[in-house]
Amino acid sequence: MSAVRPRHAVAYHFFNDADTRYQIYKGIRETYDGPLSMATDNMVWNITRNGIVERMAVSPDEAWDVPGPGMAPAPDRSRKSEYTEFILKGRYDTSDVEALWLPEFMEENGLTEKDLSVGE
């Protein structure tokens, strides 16, 4: 978070309960002092140019998904990316790390560069 310096950081994919949240928070605050959310289920962020508002969604308790009337359509790969130039310039370069494992992973799973170009 300190390297990226987001407008609002979100800590997620951890057990956000009384036994873990305070140590996670303390660890983050050792290097990052910006706006921070400790994500939990049903947390929502309204993001605009003027600010970011964190809130909790209102939904029925334990509302499990139900099957739809049919399969979801495949993505339209001919659609132009909607990433702005600002977003593209802010990408964090991880190519040095990816170079260590990505080629072997792609070979093991029969993937090509085209398989990785979703959304671009």
KOLLUMKE-531790 format. One record per residue (C-alpha): residue in one letter; y, z, x. Coordinates in steps of 0.2 Angstrom, whole numbers. Layout:
// KOLLUMKE-531790
<site resn="A" y="Y" z="Z" x="X"/>
...
END
This chain:
// KOLLUMKE-531790
<site resn="M" y="0" z="0" x="0"/>
<site resn="S" y="12" z="4" x="14"/>
<site resn="A" y="9" z="-14" x="22"/>
<site resn="V" y="11" z="-23" x="5"/>
<site resn="R" y="25" z="-12" x="-2"/>
<site resn="P" y="23" z="-17" x="-20"/>
<site resn="R" y="36" z="-14" x="-33"/>
<site resn="H" y="23" z="-2" x="-41"/>
<site resn="A" y="6" z="3" x="-33"/>
<site resn="V" y="-9" z="6" x="-43"/>
<site resn="A" y="-24" z="16" x="-36"/>
<site resn="Y" y="-40" z="11" x="-46"/>
<site resn="H" y="-59" z="10" x="-44"/>
<site resn="F" y="-61" z="28" x="-41"/>
<site resn="F" y="-67" z="43" x="-51"/>
<site resn="N" y="-50" z="49" x="-58"/>
<site resn="D" y="-55" z="66" x="-63"/>
<site resn="A" y="-49" z="84" x="-57"/>
<site resn="D" y="-62" z="84" x="-43"/>
<site resn="T" y="-56" z="69" x="-34"/>
<site resn="R" y="-38" z="63" x="-40"/>
<site resn="Y" y="-28" z="76" x="-30"/>
<site resn="Q" y="-37" z="72" x="-13"/>
<site resn="I" y="-35" z="53" x="-17"/>
<site resn="Y" y="-16" z="56" x="-21"/>
<site resn="K" y="-13" z="66" x="-6"/>
<site resn="G" y="-22" z="53" x="5"/>
<site resn="I" y="-11" z="39" x="-2"/>
<site resn="R" y="5" z="49" x="0"/>
<site resn="E" y="2" z="52" x="19"/>
<site resn="T" y="7" z="34" x="21"/>
<site resn="Y" y="15" z="27" x="5"/>
<site resn="D" y="29" z="35" x="-4"/>
<site resn="G" y="34" z="21" x="-17"/>
<site resn="P" y="30" z="21" x="-36"/>
<site resn="L" y="12" z="24" x="-40"/>
<site resn="S" y="0" z="25" x="-54"/>
<site resn="M" y="-17" z="33" x="-53"/>
<site resn="A" y="-26" z="22" x="-65"/>
<site resn="T" y="-38" z="27" x="-78"/>
<site resn="D" y="-46" z="19" x="-93"/>
<site resn="N" y="-34" z="12" x="-106"/>
<site resn="M" y="-19" z="12" x="-94"/>
<site resn="V" y="-7" z="-2" x="-97"/>
<site resn="W" y="8" z="-9" x="-87"/>
<site resn="N" y="22" z="-18" x="-95"/>
<site resn="I" y="30" z="-28" x="-81"/>
<site resn="T" y="46" z="-37" x="-82"/>
<site resn="R" y="60" z="-43" x="-70"/>
<site resn="N" y="69" z="-27" x="-74"/>
<site resn="G" y="55" z="-14" x="-72"/>
<site resn="I" y="38" z="-8" x="-74"/>
<site resn="V" y="33" z="4" x="-88"/>
<site resn="E" y="16" z="13" x="-88"/>
<site resn="R" y="9" z="18" x="-104"/>
<site resn="M" y="-8" z="22" x="-112"/>
<site resn="A" y="-16" z="9" x="-124"/>
<site resn="V" y="-20" z="16" x="-142"/>
<site resn="S" y="-38" z="11" x="-147"/>
<site resn="P" y="-53" z="18" x="-156"/>
<site resn="D" y="-64" z="29" x="-146"/>
<site resn="E" y="-79" z="21" x="-138"/>
<site resn="A" y="-75" z="4" x="-145"/>
<site resn="W" y="-89" z="-6" x="-138"/>
<site resn="D" y="-88" z="-25" x="-137"/>
<site resn="V" y="-96" z="-36" x="-150"/>
<site resn="P" y="-103" z="-53" x="-147"/>
<site resn="G" y="-91" z="-67" x="-152"/>
<site resn="P" y="-96" z="-82" x="-163"/>
<site resn="G" y="-100" z="-93" x="-148"/>
<site resn="M" y="-98" z="-95" x="-129"/>
<site resn="A" y="-81" z="-94" x="-121"/>
<site resn="P" y="-75" z="-111" x="-115"/>
<site resn="A" y="-76" z="-116" x="-97"/>
<site resn="P" y="-60" z="-115" x="-87"/>
<site resn="D" y="-49" z="-130" x="-87"/>
<site resn="R" y="-49" z="-134" x="-68"/>
<site resn="S" y="-36" z="-148" x="-70"/>
<site resn="R" y="-23" z="-136" x="-76"/>
<site resn="K" y="-9" z="-133" x="-63"/>
<site resn="S" y="-8" z="-116" x="-55"/>
<site resn="E" y="5" z="-105" x="-63"/>
<site resn="Y" y="8" z="-95" x="-47"/>
<site resn="T" y="27" z="-95" x="-43"/>
<site resn="E" y="33" z="-99" x="-25"/>
<site resn="F" y="38" z="-81" x="-24"/>
<site resn="I" y="20" z="-75" x="-28"/>
<site resn="L" y="13" z="-88" x="-16"/>
<site resn="K" y="24" z="-82" x="-2"/>
<site resn="G" y="19" z="-64" x="-4"/>
<site resn="R" y="1" z="-67" x="-2"/>
<site resn="Y" y="-7" z="-55" x="10"/>
<site resn="D" y="-16" z="-65" x="24"/>
<site resn="T" y="-35" z="-59" x="25"/>
<site resn="S" y="-42" z="-74" x="33"/>
<site resn="D" y="-46" z="-65" x="49"/>
<site resn="V" y="-57" z="-53" x="40"/>
<site resn="E" y="-64" z="-66" x="28"/>
<site resn="A" y="-69" z="-76" x="43"/>
<site resn="L" y="-81" z="-62" x="48"/>
<site resn="W" y="-92" z="-63" x="33"/>
<site resn="L" y="-87" z="-77" x="21"/>
<site resn="P" y="-96" z="-92" x="28"/>
<site resn="E" y="-112" z="-83" x="29"/>
<site resn="F" y="-110" z="-77" x="11"/>
<site resn="M" y="-106" z="-94" x="5"/>
<site resn="E" y="-121" z="-102" x="13"/>
<site resn="E" y="-133" z="-88" x="7"/>
<site resn="N" y="-126" z="-91" x="-11"/>
<site resn="G" y="-125" z="-110" x="-11"/>
<site resn="L" y="-106" z="-110" x="-13"/>
<site resn="T" y="-93" z="-123" x="-7"/>
<site resn="E" y="-74" z="-122" x="-4"/>
<site resn="K" y="-72" z="-130" x="-22"/>
<site resn="D" y="-81" z="-114" x="-29"/>
<site resn="L" y="-67" z="-103" x="-22"/>
<site resn="S" y="-52" z="-113" x="-28"/>
<site resn="V" y="-51" z="-105" x="-45"/>
<site resn="G" y="-33" z="-104" x="-51"/>
<site resn="E" y="-26" z="-113" x="-37"/>
END
